[in-house]
């Protein structure tokens, strides 16, 4: 069996070398499909990290009217805190809000002088609310609106934040859909090129196949070299795709970090290298082998 397997692999390699120009074309198209697939994985990772970062920073803030009393604010805080979906509720008084505002603009003399000239504190008290899940913010906003003390609430920031998250998620879903469609299209083209390449090989070896039939060669023995040939297209395409992808990720990783400091793009793909390499090589070989199997089934009657 080992000897037969070696012969099949040798025959597949010979077929690959004989059709050098066609092999180059099939491998190149398949490599483009795999590179696009890796690019889609990169975009999916980046968008998921952006959404996760936004969701982590987003909370819901209730800003109160300046005439609201501290007892009214603390009563709403107490009512909200007992809800099971609440992770934390932070009360920021008017004085604390003014102190924080002064600290943030400590270097701006104009703002400091303007605040000194004011007779009253212009900033409102607020509650910063964080839930265990971002999907629960809508129910919290509704709870605040229906509160008996809702008349002292001036503004709820949730609706502005929700728009940002929804836009980012919409863009991410659109990129995934279009990217997935492009990968499928290139994969189909790669399969068609491989299919035609293997079909030409079969046509050129008609006499050899007839002789193999006459001497009683099994179906596997006849099909094996062509499956090997298709698998080699996928294997070399995978190697090319990975050889292009990892240096490209390394080059753009610093630029991505400058925009999204929490994301180490190259570190992520370096940590996941073994899984990604196995996945890409497996996908490449599968594409080539399936294309060859279709060509053999259609054009090789055994």
Secondary structure, 3 states (H helix, E strand, C coil): CHHHHHHHHHHHHHHHHHCHHHHHHHHHHHHHHHHHHHHHHHHHHHHHHHHHHHHHHCCEEEEECCCCCHHHHHHHHHHHHCCCCEEEEEEECHHHHHHHHHHHCCCCHHHHHHHHHCCCCCCCCEEEEEECCHHHHHHHHHHHHCCCCHHHEEEECHHHHHHHHHHHHHHHHHHHHHHHHHHHHHHHHHHHHHHHHHHHHHHHCHHHHHHHHHCCCCHHHHHHHHHHHHHHHHHHHHHHHHHHHHHHHHHHHHHHHHHCCCCCHHHHHHHCHHHHHHHHHHHHHHHHHHHHHHHHHHHCCC
